[in-house]
Amino acid sequence: MADVIANELETWTHRLVLPRDANHHGTLYAGVLLSLALEAGYATAFRAAGLSANLVLKRVLDLRCYEPVPVGKVIQIRGRQVHRARAQIVVALWGSALSENGSPWMDGLMQFVQVDSEGRPEPLEDEPDDAPAPLENPWSGMRDRMRKLLQIRQ
């Protein structure tokens, strides 16, 4: 399901929406959307944390669906780390446009925590940067939304 693109900063996921994924309206069922978003989020966080990552989902900060996705469409979800702390990573997800207007069909933010064998937070391999790197759109807007949701001071 996950299709890793050469861009080292993003993880791309693609999936064909099948009849089994649909609700009674013939569009992507919300439960399947949540599952796909979680898989894309975990793949993104795992790549950002490194090959020895042992991550768990702490919380879904935000997940929004902007337009229905009909059966037969191929969906694309791009993911990127937008925040890193001592033992946690927040990833942003961006469902690429299905229409020509450039707006996403979905987007979201998920927080993952690195844990040890007993399930307690454990520092990530690389320390977080003191000053976060500048991000291009749509990631900068997603980072701003994350800061409001987590009330992080920069």
DRENPA-3360 file (N, C-alpha, C; in nm, 2 decimals, always signed):
BEGIN
1 = MADVIANE = +0.08/-0.12/+0.00/+0.00/+0.00/+0.00/+0.09/+0.13/+0.00 ~ +0.19/+0.13/+0.08/+0.27/+0.25/+0.09/+0.37/+0.25/-0.03 ~ +0.37/+0.36/-0.10/+0.46/+0.38/-0.21/+0.56/+0.48/-0.18 ~ +0.69/+0.45/-0.15/+0.78/+0.54/-0.10/+0.84/+0.61/-0.22 ~ +0.83/+0.74/-0.22/+0.88/+0.83/-0.33/+1.03/+0.87/-0.30 ~ +1.10/+0.90/-0.40/+1.24/+0.94/-0.39/+1.26/+1.06/-0.29 ~ +1.16/+1.14/-0.28/+1.17/+1.26/-0.19/+1.18/+1.21/-0.05 ~ +1.29/+1.23/+0.02/+1.32/+1.18/+0.15/+1.23/+1.25/+0.26;
9 = LETWTHRL = +1.17/+1.36/+0.23/+1.09/+1.43/+0.33/+0.95/+1.39/+0.33 ~ +0.90/+1.32/+0.23/+0.76/+1.29/+0.22/+0.74/+1.14/+0.20 ~ +0.63/+1.08/+0.25/+0.59/+0.95/+0.22/+0.46/+0.96/+0.15 ~ +0.45/+0.88/+0.04/+0.33/+0.89/-0.04/+0.26/+0.75/-0.04 ~ +0.13/+0.75/-0.02/+0.05/+0.63/-0.02/-0.06/+0.64/-0.12 ~ -0.08/+0.53/-0.20/-0.18/+0.52/-0.30/-0.27/+0.41/-0.27 ~ -0.40/+0.42/-0.31/-0.49/+0.31/-0.29/-0.61/+0.33/-0.38 ~ -0.66/+0.22/-0.44/-0.78/+0.22/-0.52/-0.90/+0.20/-0.43;
17 = VLPRDANH = -1.00/+0.28/-0.44/-1.12/+0.27/-0.36/-1.21/+0.16/-0.42 ~ -1.22/+0.06/-0.35/-1.30/-0.06/-0.40/-1.44/-0.06/-0.34 ~ -1.53/-0.14/-0.39/-1.67/-0.14/-0.34/-1.67/-0.18/-0.19 ~ -1.58/-0.27/-0.15/-1.57/-0.31/+0.00/-1.54/-0.19/+0.09 ~ -1.48/-0.08/+0.03/-1.44/+0.04/+0.11/-1.55/+0.14/+0.12 ~ -1.66/+0.11/+0.05/-1.77/+0.21/+0.04/-1.88/+0.21/+0.14 ~ -1.94/+0.32/+0.16/-2.06/+0.33/+0.25/-2.18/+0.31/+0.16 ~ -2.30/+0.33/+0.21/-2.42/+0.32/+0.14/-2.44/+0.42/+0.03;
25 = HGTLYAGV = -2.36/+0.52/+0.02/-2.37/+0.63/-0.08/-2.27/+0.59/-0.20 ~ -2.19/+0.49/-0.19/-2.10/+0.45/-0.29/-1.97/+0.53/-0.28 ~ -1.94/+0.59/-0.17/-1.82/+0.67/-0.15/-1.74/+0.61/-0.03 ~ -1.62/+0.65/-0.02/-1.52/+0.60/+0.08/-1.59/+0.61/+0.22 ~ -1.60/+0.50/+0.29/-1.65/+0.49/+0.42/-1.56/+0.56/+0.52 ~ -1.61/+0.63/+0.62/-1.53/+0.70/+0.72/-1.43/+0.61/+0.79 ~ -1.48/+0.49/+0.83/-1.39/+0.40/+0.90/-1.27/+0.35/+0.82 ~ -1.29/+0.33/+0.69/-1.18/+0.30/+0.60/-1.09/+0.42/+0.58;
33 = LLSLALEA = -1.14/+0.54/+0.57/-1.06/+0.66/+0.57/-0.97/+0.67/+0.69 ~ -1.02/+0.64/+0.81/-0.94/+0.65/+0.93/-0.83/+0.54/+0.92 ~ -0.86/+0.42/+0.88/-0.76/+0.32/+0.87/-0.65/+0.36/+0.77 ~ -0.69/+0.41/+0.65/-0.59/+0.45/+0.55/-0.51/+0.56/+0.60 ~ -0.57/+0.66/+0.67/-0.49/+0.77/+0.72/-0.39/+0.73/+0.83 ~ -0.44/+0.63/+0.92/-0.35/+0.58/+1.02/-0.23/+0.51/+0.96 ~ -0.25/+0.43/+0.86/-0.14/+0.36/+0.79/-0.04/+0.45/+0.73 ~ -0.10/+0.56/+0.66/-0.01/+0.66/+0.60/+0.06/+0.74/+0.71;
41 = GYATAFRA = +0.00/+0.77/+0.82/+0.06/+0.84/+0.92/+0.17/+0.76/+0.99 ~ +0.15/+0.63/+1.01/+0.25/+0.55/+1.08/+0.37/+0.53/+0.98 ~ +0.34/+0.51/+0.85/+0.45/+0.50/+0.76/+0.54/+0.62/+0.76 ~ +0.47/+0.74/+0.76/+0.55/+0.87/+0.76/+0.63/+0.88/+0.89 ~ +0.57/+0.85/+1.00/+0.64/+0.87/+1.13/+0.75/+0.77/+1.14 ~ +0.73/+0.65/+1.09/+0.84/+0.54/+1.10/+0.96/+0.59/+1.01 ~ +0.93/+0.64/+0.89/+1.05/+0.69/+0.81/+1.12/+0.80/+0.88 ~ +1.04/+0.89/+0.94/+1.11/+1.01/+1.01/+1.18/+0.97/+1.13;
49 = AGLSANLV = +1.14/+0.86/+1.20/+1.20/+0.82/+1.33/+1.33/+0.74/+1.30 ~ +1.33/+0.66/+1.19/+1.44/+0.57/+1.16/+1.41/+0.43/+1.17 ~ +1.50/+0.34/+1.12/+1.47/+0.20/+1.11/+1.45/+0.13/+1.24 ~ +1.50/+0.19/+1.35/+1.48/+0.12/+1.48/+1.36/+0.17/+1.56 ~ +1.27/+0.24/+1.49/+1.15/+0.30/+1.55/+1.06/+0.20/+1.61 ~ +1.01/+0.23/+1.73/+0.90/+0.15/+1.80/+0.80/+0.25/+1.84 ~ +0.71/+0.28/+1.75/+0.61/+0.39/+1.77/+0.48/+0.34/+1.80 ~ +0.40/+0.42/+1.88/+0.26/+0.40/+1.90/+0.19/+0.53/+1.87;
57 = LKRVLDLR = +0.06/+0.52/+1.83/-0.02/+0.64/+1.81/-0.06/+0.69/+1.95 ~ -0.03/+0.82/+1.97/-0.07/+0.89/+2.09/-0.21/+0.94/+2.07 ~ -0.23/+1.02/+1.96/-0.36/+1.07/+1.93/-0.37/+1.12/+1.79 ~ -0.49/+1.12/+1.74/-0.52/+1.19/+1.62/-0.56/+1.33/+1.66 ~ -0.48/+1.43/+1.62/-0.50/+1.57/+1.65/-0.61/+1.63/+1.57 ~ -0.62/+1.59/+1.44/-0.72/+1.64/+1.35/-0.73/+1.56/+1.23 ~ -0.84/+1.53/+1.18/-0.86/+1.46/+1.06/-0.99/+1.52/+0.99 ~ -0.97/+1.57/+0.87/-1.08/+1.63/+0.80/-1.10/+1.57/+0.66;
65 = CYEPVPVG = -1.23/+1.55/+0.63/-1.26/+1.50/+0.49/-1.34/+1.61/+0.42 ~ -1.29/+1.66/+0.31/-1.35/+1.77/+0.24/-1.44/+1.74/+0.13 ~ -1.42/+1.62/+0.07/-1.51/+1.59/-0.04/-1.52/+1.43/-0.05 ~ -1.63/+1.38/-0.09/-1.65/+1.24/-0.09/-1.56/+1.18/-0.21 ~ -1.52/+1.06/-0.18/-1.43/+0.99/-0.28/-1.51/+0.87/-0.33 ~ -1.55/+0.86/-0.46/-1.63/+0.75/-0.51/-1.55/+0.63/-0.54 ~ -1.62/+0.51/-0.54/-1.55/+0.39/-0.57/-1.49/+0.40/-0.71 ~ -1.37/+0.34/-0.73/-1.31/+0.35/-0.86/-1.20/+0.45/-0.86;
73 = KVIQIRGR = -1.19/+0.54/-0.77/-1.09/+0.65/-0.77/-0.96/+0.59/-0.70 ~ -0.85/+0.64/-0.75/-0.72/+0.61/-0.68/-0.69/+0.73/-0.59 ~ -0.68/+0.71/-0.46/-0.65/+0.81/-0.37/-0.50/+0.82/-0.34 ~ -0.46/+0.94/-0.31/-0.32/+0.96/-0.28/-0.31/+1.04/-0.15 ~ -0.23/+0.99/-0.05/-0.21/+1.06/+0.07/-0.06/+1.09/+0.09 ~ -0.02/+1.21/+0.10/+0.12/+1.25/+0.12/+0.14/+1.28/+0.27 ~ +0.25/+1.24/+0.33/+0.27/+1.26/+0.47/+0.41/+1.32/+0.49 ~ +0.42/+1.40/+0.60/+0.55/+1.46/+0.63/+0.55/+1.50/+0.78;
81 = QVHRARAQ = +0.67/+1.48/+0.83/+0.69/+1.52/+0.97/+0.68/+1.67/+0.98 ~ +0.60/+1.72/+1.08/+0.60/+1.87/+1.09/+0.64/+1.91/+1.23 ~ +0.66/+1.81/+1.32/+0.71/+1.85/+1.46/+0.79/+1.73/+1.51 ~ +0.89/+1.75/+1.58/+0.97/+1.64/+1.65/+1.01/+1.69/+1.78 ~ +0.99/+1.61/+1.88/+1.03/+1.64/+2.02/+1.11/+1.53/+2.07 ~ +1.15/+1.52/+2.19/+1.24/+1.42/+2.25/+1.20/+1.28/+2.21 ~ +1.07/+1.25/+2.24/+1.02/+1.11/+2.22/+0.90/+1.11/+2.13 ~ +0.87/+1.21/+2.06/+0.75/+1.22/+1.98/+0.77/+1.28/+1.84;
89 = IVVALWGS = +0.68/+1.24/+1.75/+0.68/+1.30/+1.61/+0.53/+1.33/+1.58 ~ +0.51/+1.45/+1.52/+0.38/+1.48/+1.47/+0.39/+1.48/+1.32 ~ +0.30/+1.41/+1.25/+0.30/+1.41/+1.11/+0.17/+1.47/+1.05 ~ +0.19/+1.54/+0.94/+0.08/+1.59/+0.87/+0.05/+1.50/+0.75 ~ -0.08/+1.49/+0.72/-0.12/+1.41/+0.60/-0.20/+1.50/+0.51 ~ -0.18/+1.48/+0.38/-0.25/+1.57/+0.28/-0.30/+1.48/+0.16 ~ -0.43/+1.47/+0.15/-0.49/+1.39/+0.04/-0.49/+1.48/-0.08 ~ -0.41/+1.44/-0.18/-0.40/+1.52/-0.30/-0.53/+1.54/-0.37;
97 = ALSENGSP = -0.54/+1.65/-0.44/-0.66/+1.69/-0.50/-0.71/+1.59/-0.60 ~ -0.84/+1.56/-0.60/-0.91/+1.48/-0.70/-0.97/+1.56/-0.80 ~ -0.99/+1.69/-0.77/-1.05/+1.78/-0.87/-0.94/+1.88/-0.92 ~ -0.98/+1.97/-1.01/-0.88/+2.06/-1.06/-0.87/+2.19/-0.98 ~ -0.94/+2.20/-0.87/-0.94/+2.33/-0.79/-0.82/+2.33/-0.70 ~ -0.74/+2.23/-0.68/-0.62/+2.23/-0.60/-0.64/+2.21/-0.45 ~ -0.76/+2.19/-0.41/-0.79/+2.17/-0.27/-0.78/+2.02/-0.24 ~ -0.75/+1.98/-0.11/-0.73/+1.84/-0.08/-0.87/+1.77/-0.06;
105 = WMDGLMQF = -0.87/+1.64/-0.07/-0.99/+1.57/-0.04/-0.99/+1.54/+0.11 ~ -0.88/+1.53/+0.17/-0.86/+1.51/+0.32/-0.73/+1.57/+0.36 ~ -0.72/+1.60/+0.49/-0.60/+1.63/+0.56/-0.60/+1.59/+0.70 ~ -0.49/+1.58/+0.77/-0.49/+1.54/+0.91/-0.36/+1.56/+0.98 ~ -0.36/+1.55/+1.11/-0.24/+1.55/+1.19/-0.25/+1.44/+1.30 ~ -0.14/+1.37/+1.31/-0.13/+1.26/+1.40/+0.00/+1.26/+1.48 ~ -0.01/+1.23/+1.61/+0.10/+1.24/+1.70/+0.14/+1.09/+1.74 ~ +0.27/+1.06/+1.72/+0.32/+0.93/+1.75/+0.43/+0.94/+1.86;
113 = VQVDSEGR = +0.44/+0.84/+1.95/+0.55/+0.84/+2.05/+0.63/+0.72/+2.04 ~ +0.76/+0.74/+2.05/+0.86/+0.63/+2.06/+0.85/+0.57/+2.20 ~ +0.84/+0.44/+2.21/+0.83/+0.37/+2.34/+0.93/+0.26/+2.35 ~ +0.96/+0.23/+2.48/+1.05/+0.11/+2.50/+0.97/-0.01/+2.51 ~ +1.04/-0.12/+2.55/+0.97/-0.25/+2.56/+0.86/-0.26/+2.66 ~ +0.86/-0.17/+2.76/+0.76/-0.16/+2.86/+0.65/-0.06/+2.83 ~ +0.66/+0.00/+2.71/+0.55/+0.09/+2.67/+0.57/+0.23/+2.72 ~ +0.69/+0.26/+2.77/+0.71/+0.40/+2.83/+0.78/+0.48/+2.72;
121 = PEPLEDEP = +0.76/+0.61/+2.72/+0.83/+0.70/+2.62/+0.98/+0.68/+2.63 ~ +1.04/+0.68/+2.51/+1.19/+0.67/+2.50/+1.24/+0.77/+2.40 ~ +1.35/+0.83/+2.42/+1.40/+0.93/+2.33/+1.42/+0.87/+2.19 ~ +1.39/+0.95/+2.09/+1.42/+0.92/+1.95/+1.57/+0.92/+1.93 ~ +1.62/+0.86/+1.82/+1.76/+0.85/+1.79/+1.82/+0.99/+1.77 ~ +1.76/+1.07/+1.69/+1.81/+1.21/+1.66/+1.73/+1.31/+1.75 ~ +1.81/+1.40/+1.81/+1.75/+1.50/+1.89/+1.68/+1.60/+1.80 ~ +1.57/+1.66/+1.85/+1.50/+1.76/+1.77/+1.58/+1.88/+1.75;
129 = DDAPAPLE = +1.56/+1.95/+1.64/+1.63/+2.07/+1.61/+1.57/+2.18/+1.71 ~ +1.66/+2.27/+1.75/+1.61/+2.38/+1.83/+1.52/+2.48/+1.75 ~ +1.56/+2.50/+1.63/+1.48/+2.58/+1.54/+1.42/+2.50/+1.43 ~ +1.29/+2.49/+1.42/+1.23/+2.40/+1.32/+1.26/+2.45/+1.18 ~ +1.28/+2.36/+1.09/+1.31/+2.40/+0.95/+1.19/+2.46/+0.89 ~ +1.21/+2.56/+0.80/+1.10/+2.62/+0.73/+1.03/+2.51/+0.64 ~ +0.90/+2.52/+0.63/+0.83/+2.43/+0.55/+0.75/+2.50/+0.43 ~ +0.74/+2.44/+0.32/+0.66/+2.49/+0.21/+0.52/+2.45/+0.23;
137 = NPWSGMRD = +0.43/+2.51/+0.15/+0.29/+2.47/+0.16/+0.27/+2.33/+0.09 ~ +0.18/+2.25/+0.14/+0.08/+2.27/+0.24/+0.13/+2.25/+0.39 ~ +0.26/+2.21/+0.40/+0.31/+2.17/+0.53/+0.32/+2.28/+0.63 ~ +0.35/+2.40/+0.59/+0.36/+2.52/+0.68/+0.22/+2.54/+0.75 ~ +0.12/+2.54/+0.67/-0.02/+2.56/+0.72/-0.06/+2.45/+0.82 ~ -0.02/+2.33/+0.79/-0.05/+2.21/+0.87/+0.03/+2.23/+1.01 ~ +0.15/+2.27/+1.00/+0.23/+2.30/+1.12/+0.17/+2.40/+1.21 ~ +0.12/+2.51/+1.15/+0.05/+2.62/+1.22/-0.08/+2.56/+1.29;
145 = RMRKLLQI = -0.15/+2.48/+1.22/-0.27/+2.42/+1.28/-0.23/+2.33/+1.40 ~ -0.12/+2.25/+1.38/-0.07/+2.16/+1.49/-0.04/+2.24/+1.61 ~ +0.03/+2.35/+1.59/+0.07/+2.44/+1.71/-0.05/+2.49/+1.78 ~ -0.16/+2.52/+1.71/-0.28/+2.56/+1.78/-0.34/+2.45/+1.86 ~ -0.34/+2.33/+1.80/-0.40/+2.21/+1.86/-0.32/+2.17/+1.98 ~ -0.19/+2.18/+1.98/-0.10/+2.13/+2.08/-0.06/+2.25/+2.18 ~ -0.09/+2.37/+2.13/-0.05/+2.49/+2.21/+0.10/+2.49/+2.23 ~ +0.18/+2.47/+2.12/+0.33/+2.47/+2.13/+0.38/+2.61/+2.11;
153 = RQ = +0.46/+2.65/+2.20/+0.53/+2.78/+2.18/+0.66/+2.77/+2.10 ~ +0.68/+2.86/+2.01/+0.80/+2.86/+1.93/+0.88/+2.99/+1.95;
% end
